[in-house]
């Protein structure tokens, strides 16, 4: 007997790899299924015919518009619609919920969120803010609609009450993306859509169709986060987002493939969007972003590489250069400065301190041994390269560069003092050592500082 409560609509384009998998996962529901195809040249339409799926064809422009066409192309006879992409699969947990679904049990509800599990190269992206991920996929026919204020992200909206099926898992795994060339080509096209969307938003041609609320429905929370994203400075926000996903949302726990995904989707893709926004907004200055990135990378490699070279040249063994070690060893001087300033602060706080060549000890407490990697030359190199490479007035760069380097040194000294007093070898947070914690906090502080510097009214970009 045909399901009287809901029907499926699926979008396809050359989905012979995925469509049988999806159709098999929902076959036991006996629900009417419709496919809006974008002009497939493989066996997608033959597969639809084999499963008795009604199909129509419409040229593809973007996902939101295609979904709007799909919702109005078929004669739907059920009160509910479930909108799925061809690379998604209904899990057994979700299948049970749908098997027991009856329209009369949800008369006061307009939409239902499913919980998506996203896979990349066979790896479940569980961290980095990717799970749980609630998507409004089931809604009342002629009530739910495709949000046309989006160019790339397709999102269904409903005006009334929604509920969340936390255990209603929907798996999303695009097997074509196992080929990195396909992933890059696909997201390069997506970046065009997203760049144009942001330009339209800046000119007020596009406005969000749903209220932004950090405590509302999943769609409202997402709208709130997008508003924050649009206010953040270009080029800087990909770095912020990548660090947020990788460190603060524990994306590094997703393993090698997961880290690759967070880098590509959270940093590379967002960076390409920012570059294209500048190219479209300032066609005569389209090379500015490339020059900045190239200059930044060159300067960072030079600064960081110079420090590494100097450490090797002033350390016995390897390519040791005695003259540099004896007369021009700024690395050793920097190390002693850190130890001396930390010792002086500790003494001023009333602690008894013993200094040695590589660190200090505090009576009845810990102390520290200062190795070269703790000096902060990596983060200083990154900061200096960013400030110098960024197209600003010279005096603004110099003032901010000096201020930032002083802040980094001050915070590093505070770290040494705190370690000397409180550190215990058994103390770890999620097995992350104090170096990682310090670097994460310091990068966050620098990001905030740079945000205000970039947006200060007296420090506009020079032409």
C-alpha positions in Angstrom: 0.0 0.0 0.0 1.3 3.4 -1.0 2.4 5.6 2.0 -0.4 8.2 2.7 1.7 10.5 4.9 4.7 11.6 2.9 6.5 11.6 -0.4 10.1 12.0 -1.4 11.6 14.6 -3.8 15.2 14.1 -4.9 17.5 16.3 -7.0 19.8 14.5 -9.4 22.6 15.1 -12.0 24.6 12.1 -13.1 23.9 10.2 -9.9 24.1 6.6 -11.1 26.7 6.1 -8.3 24.5 7.3 -5.5 20.8 7.0 -6.5 20.4 3.2 -6.1 21.9 3.4 -2.7 19.4 6.1 -1.6 16.4 4.5 -3.3 17.2 1.1 -1.6 17.3 2.9 1.8 13.8 4.2 1.5 12.2 1.4 -0.6 10.4 -0.3 2.4 8.5 2.9 3.1 6.4 2.5 0.0 6.4 6.3 -0.5 5.8 8.1 -3.8 9.2 9.4 -5.0 9.9 12.1 -7.5 13.1 13.2 -9.1 14.0 16.5 -10.7 17.0 15.9 -12.9 19.3 18.6 -14.3 20.1 16.8 -17.6 22.0 13.7 -16.6 24.0 11.9 -19.3 24.6 8.7 -17.4 22.1 6.0 -16.4 20.3 8.2 -13.7 17.0 8.3 -15.6 17.1 4.6 -16.4 17.6 3.9 -12.6 14.6 6.1 -11.9 12.5 4.1 -14.4 13.6 0.8 -12.8 12.4 2.1 -9.4 9.1 3.6 -10.8 10.2 7.1 -9.9 8.5 9.9 -11.7 11.0 12.3 -13.2 11.1 15.7 -14.8 14.0 17.7 -16.2 15.0 21.3 -15.5 18.3 23.1 -16.2 20.3 23.8 -13.1 21.1 27.3 -11.9 21.7 26.9 -8.2 20.3 24.5 -5.5 17.8 26.9 -3.9 16.2 27.7 -7.2 16.2 24.1 -8.3 14.4 23.1 -5.1 11.9 25.8 -5.6 11.2 24.4 -9.1 11.1 20.8 -7.7 8.4 21.7 -5.1 6.2 23.1 -7.8 6.8 20.6 -10.6 5.0 17.5 -9.2 1.4 16.8 -8.2 2.0 15.9 -4.6 -0.9 14.1 -2.9 0.6 13.6 0.6 0.5 16.2 3.4 4.3 15.9 3.9 7.4 16.2 1.7 10.9 14.9 2.4 13.5 16.6 0.3 16.8 14.7 -0.2 20.0 15.0 -2.2 21.0 11.9 -4.2 24.2 11.4 -2.2 22.2 11.0 1.1 21.1 7.8 2.7 18.3 7.2 5.2 19.7 5.2 8.2 17.9 2.4 10.0 17.2 4.7 13.0 15.6 7.3 10.7 13.8 4.6 8.8 12.1 3.4 12.0 10.9 7.0 12.8 9.5 7.3 9.3 7.8 3.9 9.5 5.9 5.0 12.6 5.1 8.5 11.2 1.5 9.5 11.0 0.2 12.9 9.9 -2.4 13.0 12.7 0.4 12.8 15.3 2.0 16.0 14.0 -0.9 18.3 13.2 0.6 21.2 15.1 4.0 20.8 13.4 5.2 22.3 10.1 8.7 20.8 9.8 11.1 18.1 11.1 14.9 18.4 11.3 17.0 15.3 10.6 20.4 14.8 12.1 23.1 14.6 9.3 26.3 12.6 9.5 28.7 13.9 6.9 31.4 11.6 5.4 34.6 12.5 3.5 36.8 9.8 1.9 35.1 7.2 4.1 35.7 9.3 7.3 32.8 10.4 9.5 33.4 14.2 10.2 32.2 14.0 13.8 34.0 17.1 15.1 34.7 20.6 14.0 31.1 21.6 14.5 29.8 19.1 12.0 27.9 16.9 14.3 25.2 17.1 15.4 24.0 19.0 12.3 20.3 19.4 12.0 18.7 19.9 8.6 15.1 20.7 7.9 14.3 17.9 5.4 10.7 17.0 6.2 7.9 19.6 6.0 4.3 20.1 5.1 3.5 20.4 1.4 2.6 23.9 0.3 3.9 25.2 3.7 7.6 24.5 3.5 9.6 26.4 0.8 13.1 26.7 -0.6 14.9 29.8 0.8 15.8 31.8 -2.3 17.8 34.3 -0.3 20.7 31.8 -0.6 22.7 31.2 -3.7 24.6 28.1 -2.7 23.3 26.6 0.6 19.9 25.2 0.0 17.7 25.5 3.0 14.0 24.7 3.5 12.0 27.0 5.7 8.6 26.8 7.4 6.7 29.5 9.2 5.4 27.4 12.1 6.5 24.9 14.7 9.4 22.6 14.1 10.8 19.6 15.9 14.2 17.8 15.9 14.7 14.1 15.5 18.1 13.9 17.2 18.3 10.1 16.5 16.9 10.5 13.0 20.3 10.2 11.2 20.7 11.0 7.6 24.1 10.0 6.1 25.6 12.2 3.4 28.6 10.8 1.5 29.4 11.9 -2.0 31.6 9.1 -3.3 32.7 11.3 -6.3 34.5 13.5 -3.8 37.0 10.7 -3.0 38.6 12.1 -6.1 40.1 15.4 -4.9 40.0 16.9 -8.4 36.2 16.6 -8.4 35.9 18.2 -4.9 38.1 21.1 -5.9 36.3 21.7 -9.2 32.9 21.5 -7.5 33.8 23.9 -4.7 35.4 26.3 -7.2 32.0 26.6 -8.8 30.3 26.9 -5.4 32.7 29.7 -4.5 31.4 31.7 -7.5 27.9 31.4 -6.2 28.8 32.3 -2.7 31.0 35.3 -3.7 28.2 36.8 -5.7 25.7 36.1 -2.9 27.8 38.1 -0.4 28.2 41.0 -2.8 24.4 41.0 -3.2 24.0 41.1 0.6 26.4 44.0 1.0 24.4 46.0 -1.6 21.1 45.0 0.2 19.9 43.0 -2.8 19.6 39.9 -0.6 18.2 39.7 2.9 17.8 36.8 5.2 14.2 35.4 5.1 14.4 34.1 8.7 15.2 35.9 11.9 18.6 35.3 13.4 18.4 33.8 16.9 21.3 32.1 18.7 18.7 30.3 20.9 16.1 29.5 18.2 15.6 26.7 15.8 18.6 25.2 14.0 17.8 27.4 10.9 17.6 30.5 13.1 20.9 29.6 14.8 22.5 29.1 11.5 21.2 32.5 10.3 22.7 34.1 13.4 26.1 32.6 12.7 26.0 33.7 9.1 25.3 37.3 10.2 28.5 37.2 12.3 30.4 35.7 9.3 29.3 38.5 7.0 30.5 41.1 9.5 34.0 39.6 9.8 36.9 40.9 7.7 37.8 39.0 4.5 40.9 36.9 4.4 41.0 36.8 8.2 37.8 34.9 8.8 39.0 31.7 7.0 41.9 31.5 9.5 39.5 32.1 12.4 37.0 29.6 11.2 39.7 26.9 10.5 41.2 27.3 13.9 37.8 27.2 15.5 36.9 24.0 13.8 40.3 22.3 14.2 41.1 23.3 17.8 38.1 24.6 19.7 35.7 22.2 18.1 38.2 19.4 18.2 38.4 18.8 14.5 41.9 17.3 14.9 40.2 14.2 16.4 38.8 13.4 13.0 42.1 12.0 11.9 44.0 12.6 8.7 41.1 12.7 6.3 39.1 14.8 8.7 41.8 17.4 9.1 42.1 17.5 5.3 38.4 18.1 5.0 38.4 20.9 7.7 41.3 22.6 5.9 39.7 22.3 2.5 36.1 23.2 3.5 36.9 25.5 6.4 39.9 27.4 5.1 40.7 26.9 1.4 37.1 27.2 0.2 36.4 30.2 2.3 39.7 31.9 1.2 38.8 31.4 -2.4 35.4 33.0 -1.8 37.1 36.1 -0.2 39.5 36.4 -3.1 36.6 36.3 -5.6 34.6 38.8 -3.6 37.5 41.3 -3.9 37.9 40.5 -7.6 34.3 41.1 -8.3 34.1 44.2 -6.0 37.3 45.8 -7.2 38.0 44.6 -10.8 40.9 47.0 -11.2 42.6 45.8 -8.1 41.9 42.1 -8.6 45.6 41.2 -8.1 45.8 42.8 -4.6 44.6 39.6 -2.8 47.1 37.4 -4.7 50.0 39.9 -4.0 49.0 39.9 -0.3 48.9 36.1 -0.1 52.2 35.7 -2.0 53.9 38.4 0.0 52.6 36.9 3.3 53.8 33.4 2.5 57.2 34.6 1.3 57.8 36.8 4.3 56.6 34.1 6.7 59.0 31.5 5.2 61.8 34.1 5.3 61.2 35.1 8.9 60.6 31.6 10.2 63.4 30.1 8.1 65.9 32.7 9.3 65.2 31.9 12.9 65.5 28.2 12.3 68.8 28.8 10.4 70.1 30.9 13.2 69.3 28.4 15.9 71.1 25.7 13.8 74.1 28.0 13.2 74.5 28.9 16.9 74.1 25.4 18.2 77.0 23.0 18.4 76.7 20.2 15.8 75.4 20.4 12.3 76.4 23.7 10.5 77.6 25.4 13.6 79.2 28.9 13.1 81.3 29.9 16.1 81.4 33.6 15.3 77.6 34.0 15.2 77.3 32.0 18.5 79.9 34.1 20.3 79.1 37.6 19.0 75.7 37.8 17.3 73.6 35.2 19.1 70.3 37.0 19.4 68.5 33.7 20.0 70.5 33.1 23.2 70.0 36.7 24.3 66.3 36.4 23.7 66.3 33.2 25.8 68.1 34.9 28.7 65.8 37.9 28.5 62.8 35.7 28.9 64.3 33.9 31.8 65.5 37.1 33.5 62.1 38.9 33.1 60.2 35.9 34.4 62.5 35.6 37.4 62.2 39.2 38.2 58.4 39.0 38.2 58.4 35.9 40.4 60.8 37.6 42.8 58.5 40.6 43.0 55.6 38.2 43.8 57.6 36.9 46.7 58.9 33.6 45.4 62.4 32.3 45.9 64.0 31.8 42.4 67.1 30.0 41.2 68.2 30.8 37.7 70.3 28.6 35.4 71.4 28.8 31.8 68.2 27.3 30.3 65.5 28.2 32.8 64.7 28.6 36.5 63.2 26.8 39.4 60.9 28.2 42.1 61.2 26.9 45.7 58.3 24.6 46.7 56.9 25.0 43.2 57.9 24.0 39.7 59.8 26.3 37.3 60.6 25.8 33.6 63.3 24.9 31.2 63.2 27.2 28.2 63.9 25.5 24.9 64.1 27.6 21.7 60.7 26.5 20.4 59.1 28.2 23.4 60.4 31.6 22.4 57.4 32.2 20.1 59.4 32.9 16.9 56.8 31.0 14.9 53.8 33.0 15.9 55.9 36.2 15.8 57.0 35.3 12.2 53.4 34.7 11.2 52.2 38.0 12.8 55.0 40.1 11.4 54.5 38.6 7.9 50.8 39.4 8.0 51.2 43.0 9.1 54.0 43.8 6.7 52.3 42.1 3.7 48.9 43.7 4.3 48.3 46.8 2.1 48.2 49.5 4.7 50.0 52.8 5.3 53.6 52.3 6.5 53.2 54.2 9.8 50.1 52.1 10.7 52.0 48.9 10.0 55.0 49.9 12.2 52.9 51.0 15.1 50.8 47.8 15.1 53.8 45.6 14.4 55.7 46.9 17.5 52.6 46.8 19.6 51.7 43.2 18.6 55.3 41.9 19.1 55.3 43.4 22.6 52.0 41.8 23.4 53.2 38.4 22.2 56.4 38.7 24.3 54.4 39.9 27.4 51.9 37.0 27.1 54.7 34.5 26.7 56.4 35.9 29.8 53.1 35.5 31.7 53.0 31.9 30.6 56.4 31.2 31.9 55.5 32.7 35.3 52.3 30.7 35.5 54.1 27.5 34.5 56.7 28.2 37.2 54.1 28.4 39.9 51.3 26.0 38.9 52.6 23.5 36.3 52.5 19.8 37.1 53.7 17.2 34.7 50.5 15.3 35.1 48.3 18.2 34.2 46.7 18.1 30.7 43.5 19.2 29.2 42.2 16.6 26.7 45.8 15.5 26.4 46.8 18.9 24.9 50.0 20.3 26.4 50.4 23.9 27.5 52.2 24.9 24.3 49.1 24.1 22.2 46.8 25.8 24.7 49.0 28.9 24.8 49.3 29.1 21.0 45.5 28.7 20.6 44.8 31.5 23.1 47.5 33.7 21.7 46.3 33.3 18.1 42.7 34.1 19.3 44.0 37.3 20.9 46.0 38.3 17.8 43.0 37.6 15.6 40.8 40.0 17.7 43.6 42.6 17.7 44.0 42.4 13.9 40.2 42.6 13.5 40.1 45.9 15.2 43.2 47.1 13.4 41.8 46.3 10.0 38.5 48.0 10.8 39.8 51.1 12.6 38.5 54.2 10.8 41.9 55.9 10.8 43.5 52.9 9.1 41.7 52.3 5.8 43.3 50.3 3.0 45.6 52.3 0.9 45.0 52.2 -2.8 
